[in-house]
Amino acid sequence: MPNYNLNLTFENGEKRQFDMNPYLNQGVFQELKDISKFNTVRVSFDTIEWENEVDFDPEILYQNSEKILKD
């Protein structure tokens, strides 16, 4: 998604949007400001990760995301 947002679908079927912007100035996440690196995101086991092996705890992804409302 544009502006460093991720649309995620969780095991319970819920679709949520996660905003990466608050994390992009922190530690290893700074590398992901490069959009080509950011776009390497993929599903890995029960979470997401990037090619530089940065990942998130799935609970953080869920708790800090917003439910996508159906139109």
N, C-alpha and C positions, 0 to 999 in steps of 0.2 A: 504494500500500500504506500501511497505517497507520504511524505513528511515523517518517515521512520515509524510508521504504524504497522502493526501486524494483526491480521485477522486470524484467529485461532479457533479450532474446533476441539472441544474437550471430549473425553471418553463418555461423558454423560450426554453428549450430543449438543451441548450448549455452545453457541457461537459468541465469541467475545473479541473485543478490539483492545490491543495492548499498545500503549504509547511508549516508545523507546527513548524519546527525547530527554526525560529526566535522568537517564542513565549514561548518556553519551559523553558526559564530562567526567566520568568516574573510571579510574583504573583501566583495565583491559578493554572496557567498552568503548574507549576513545577511538580505537582502531576502526570501529564500525561507522564512524562519521564518513568514511570513504564509502560512498554508495555502492561501489562495485563489491566491496567486502560485505556490506550490510545485506546485499542481495544474495549472498551465499547461504542464507539461513535455510535450514532443513529440519525435518522431524528426526529426532534421535531418541529411541526408546520412548520414555514417557514425557519428553520435553522437546525443546528446540535447541539447536546449536549452530554455530557458524564454522566456516572452514578453519579458523584459527583456534578452534576448540573451546571458544567462549560459549557458555550455556547459562540457562536460568533454572532455578528450582521451579517445578511445575506449580507449586502452591503460590509462589510469588506471581507467576504469570496469571493465575486465576484471580487472586485477591486484588491485584493491581490493574485489572482490566475492566472494561465496561461491557455489559451485555449488549449485543447487537439486536436491536428491536426489529422485528419483521414488519414490513410495510403492508 
